[in-house]
Amino acid sequence: MHAVTLGLAVAGVARLVTGVDTFSGWVLGLLLLGIAVVLRPRFGSLPEAGEEPVLHRADAPRLFDLIDEVAAVVGTRGVDAVVIEADANASVGTYGIRRRRVLRLGLGLWEVLTPAQRVALLGHELGQYAHGDTRHGVVLHNALRSLSLWVYFLAPTPNPSMPERFANYLMAVPRWAVYGVLVLLDQLTLRATQRAEYLADEAAARAGSTEAAVELLDRLLVADAVALELRRESVAAQTKSRASGARDEAERGLWDRLAERIGTVPEREYERLRRASALRGHAVDSTHPPTHLRRRRLAEATVPHPAAVRPTDDRTAAVESELAGARSRVARRVIRDFAG
C-alpha cells in the first residue's frame, strides 16, 4: 500500500515535468499528487491548545511516576504525554516523527475505578507497548488507513445520474478488489491483535492484581451507562438554567456524582451484564476479544497475581491533585457541549 502511494507521488511529479506545456498534464499531475498527499502516512499529533488537556511530566510528576512504575512491571517504558478526555475509555498511541508515546485517559472510566483498578488499567494500556500490537505500528496502521480511504474514494455515488451510474459500474471491480485486500489484511492481523489484548490483560493482573484486573473488565460493561450519565448531566444542566452559576455548580461535582452513581450499581446487575455479554459476544470494539472470554481467562488463572504496584492514600491524593485542573476543564466541556 505504501508503495502504491509512493508510486502515485512519483507519477504525479513525472507528469508535471513531462507535461509542463499542456493543461491536461498539469491537471493529471496535480490530481495524482493530491491523492498521494491524502494517502500519505500519518504520524499522529497531540491535541491543539483549547482542546483536550495534555499533561507532560512537569505538569504531573506523581502521575508519571506511577505510570513509570507500572511500565517497569509490565516490561516497557512510560509515556511522554497524557491526554485527558471525557470518554469511558483509555488507549495508547504514538505521535510525531520520533514516535513519542501518549496515553489517552478517559475520565469517564478513570473516575469510576478504585486505585487498584486504575493501576490495572495502566498495566493493560502499557502492556500494549510491551507486547507489540502490530496494528498500532506506523506501517500497518497507515496501510489499513490507506485501504479504507481507497474504499471511500471508490464508493458508488448515491442516487446517480446516467453518467454517474456508468462510473459506478466502471469502479465496481477496483472497489471490490480494494475491499477484498482490506478484509484480507484485517483478518491476517486480527488474531495477533486479539492475542495482544489477552497479554495486556495479563499485564494488568501483574501490575494491579488479578482481582483488580477482573473488576476492571466488569467496569467496561457499564461504559454505555457512563456515557448516558454524562449526557444526562449535560442536558440537565442546560435545561435547568442558562445562567453561568448553575453550570458552574454542575461542573464542580460532576466526577464525584458520576463515581457515586456507578458505585451504586449492585452486584446482581454486573452478573446480568456478564451473562448478557456471554450471550451477545460483547467486546470493546471489533479488534478486542469478547469481554467474557477475557474475564474468564483471568478469573480462572491457576495462580492469581498479587498487586505489584500498591497505590497508597498519599500517592492517590497527589495524583488526584495533579489531575484537578484537567478534571475541571473536561467537566466544563461535558456540561456545556456534551448534550449537543
N, C-alpha and C positions, 0 to 999 in steps of 0.2 A: 504493500500500500504506500509506503513512504517512497519507494522507487517510482511509482506512478506520479506522485505529487512532484518529485524532483524532475521527472520527465516532462511534465506539463510546464514547469518553470523554464526548463531548457528550451523546449519547443517554442514557448512564448517569446523568449529573448531572441531565438534564431529567426522567428518570423518577423519580429520588429526590425532586425538587422537586414534581412534579405528583402523584406517588403517595404522598405523605408519610403519608396516612391509611390506606393499605392495605398489608397484609403482602406481597401479590404485587408491589406497586410497589417496595417496598424490595428484595425478592429479585431482581427483574429488573434494577433499577438497580445493585445491588452486583455482579451477575453481569457486566453489560456493562462496568462499571468494572474488575472483576478481569481480564477478557480484555484490556482496553486496557492495563492495567499490565503484563501478561505480554508483550504485543506492543510495548511502548514501545521506542524506540531506545536502544541501549546504547552507552556511550562508552568502555568498557574501563577497566581499573584495573590497578595493579601488584599483584604477589602480596603477601599478608599476611605479617607477620613470622612467621618459623618455616617458611615455605615456601621457594621458590627464592630464592637470594641476589639482591639487587638492588644494583647499583653506580651511584653518581652520580659526577659529575665530581670531587668532592673525594675520593672513595674510590679512584679510579684515573685520575689526571691523564694519565699517559703513554698509557694505552689510549684515552682520549677524544681526546688529541692525534692519535693515529694515525687514529681514526675521522674527525676533522675534516679531516685532510689528504686522506684518501681521498674524503670527501664533496666537497671543493673540486675534485678531479679530475673527478668524475662530474657536477658541476654542481648541487649541492644543499648543504644544511647538515647538521650532525651530529645526534646524538640526545641526549635528555635523561636517559635511563636505559638501563642494560644489565641484562637478566635472564639469569642463568646457569642452564642446565638440563643434563640428562644426555643428552638425545636426540642422535642423529646428524643434526642439522638446524639450521637458522638461519632467522630470519624477522624482519620488521619490522612495526610497527604503531603505533597511537596510543592514548593513554589520557587520560581526563579531558575535561571540557568544553572546555578550551583546546587540545585535540588535541596534546598533547605527544608527542614521538616516543620510541619504545622499540625497542631491538634485543634480540631473544631469541637467545642464543648457546648452542648445544648443545655441551657439551664432548666428546660422543661424536664429533662432526665436527671441532671445533676442534683437539683434541689429536692427531689423525692427519694433520694438514696441516703442510706446511712453512711457514716465514714468508711466502714469496712467495704460496703458495696461500691463506694466511689473508688477505692483502691483497686477493687476487682475490675471496674470499668476501665481505669487507666491501664491495668495489666492487659486487658483484652485489646485495647486500641494499640498500645505499644507492641503487643505481640504480632500485629500485622507487619510491622517492620522486621521483627526478628525472624519471621517465618516466610518472608518473601512472597506475598501475594502478587503474582505476575501481572494481574490486570491493573494494578496500581502503578506499574512501571511505566516510564515515559514512552517506550517503544510500543508496547502492546496497547496501552490506554489510547494513545493517539491513533493507532491503526484502527481500533474499534470506532473511534470518533470519526475518522475519515470515511469509513464504510457507511456509518449512519448518515453522514452528510450526503454521500452519493445516493443513498436510498431516497433522501429528502429531495435532492435535485431532480431525480428521475421519476418522482411520484407523478401519477396521472393528474391532469387538470380536471377539477370537478366541473360539472355542467358544461362540457366542452362544446365549442362550435365545431363545424365540419373540419376546418384545418387543424384545430386542437385535437379532435378525435383521431385524425390521421397521425398526429405527432404522438398521441398516447399509444397507438398501436405500434408505431415505429420504436418507441422507447421500451416496450414491454420486455423484449429479450434482454437488453442490457440491465434493465431494472431487476428482473428476476435473477439474473446471473450475479449481480452485486449482492442482492438479498441472500442468495444461496451462500456466497462466500462469508457474509456477515454471520449467518446462522452457524456455518461450519466453524468459524473461528470462535464463536461464542461457546459452542459445545466442546471444542477441543480444550478450552481453558476453564470451563465451568467446574470440573471436578477438582482441579488444582486450587481454585478459589474457595470451594467449599471445604477442602482439606485444610486450607489456611485458617478458616473460621474455627474449625474444631481445635486446631493447635492454639489459636488465640484464646479460646475458652480455657484451655489447659493453662495457659499463661496467666489468665485471670485468677484461676484457682490457686496457683502457686503464689501469686502476689497477695491476694486478699483473703484466701482460704476457699476451700471447695464450697462451704456453706454460703459464703457471700456471693460467689460466682453463680450458684444456683438461684439465689434470691434476686440477683441482677437480671437473670433471664425471665424470672416471674414479672419483674417490673416492666420489661419490654412488652408484656402482654397488655398493659394498661396505657401504652403510649397514645392510642387513639383517645382514651379518656382524658389524658393530659392536654392534648390539642383542643378537645372540646371545652375543657375547663378554661383554658387561656382565652378562647374565643368568647366564652360566656362572660368572663371578666371584662373583656374589652367592650362587648355590646352593652353590658350592664352599666359600665362607667360612662359610656357615651349617651345612654338613654336617660340616665338619672338627671344629668345636668351638663351643660356645656361650659360651665364655669371651671376655670383652671384649678380652683381649690378642690373641687370634687375629684378631678382627675388625679391631682397630686396625692390625695388620700388613697385612691385606688392603687396608684403605683407603689406607694411606700410598703404596703403589706402584701403585695401580690405573691411573692415566692413563699412567704410563710403560710398564706392561705392555701396555696396550691399543695404544699407539703402536708398540711394538716388534712386536707380533703382526701388526698391519695392515701395518706396514712390510715384513714378510717375504712379503707376497703377491707372487708372481712376475708378470712382465710377460705371460707366456702366459695367466695366469688373467684379467688385465684384458682381454686380447684376446678370450678366450672370453666374458667378460661383455659386451663391446661387441657381439659377434656375436649373442649371445642377446638383448641389448637391441634390436637392429635387427629381429630376428625377432618378438619378443613386444611390441614397442612400449612398452618400459619408460619410465615417467615418474615424477617425484617424487610427483605426485598428478594428479587429473583436470584441474586448471587449468593444468598445465605441459605444454609441447610435449614430444614424445618426446625422451629424452635423447640418442639417437644423432643426431638432426637438429640439436640444439643444438651438439653436439660437432663435427659435420661443418662446420657454418656457421663456427665459429671456426677449426678446423684448416685449412680451405681458403681462409682470408682471403688476398686478394691481397697485402696489405702487413701482416704481423704487427705488433702493437703491442709496443713495449718497455715495461718497467715504469716507470710514472710515480712510484710510491712504492716505495722500496727499503728494506726493514727492515734496519737494522744489528744487529749482535750485541748492542750495548748496549741498544738500544731493545727488542729481543726479550726480553732478560733482564729489563728493567724491567717490561714488560707481564706477563711470567710471574710476577714477584714480586707485582705488584698483584692477580693472579688467584689467588694461593696460598690465601688464606682461603676463597674461593668454591670452589676445586677440592676442598679438604678437606671442606667441607660437602656438596657434591654427591656426592663419593665415599662419604661416610657414608650418605647416603640410598640410593645404589645398592647398597652391600653389605648394608644392613640391611632394605631394603624391596623391592628390585627383584624378588627371587625370588617374592614374593607377588603 
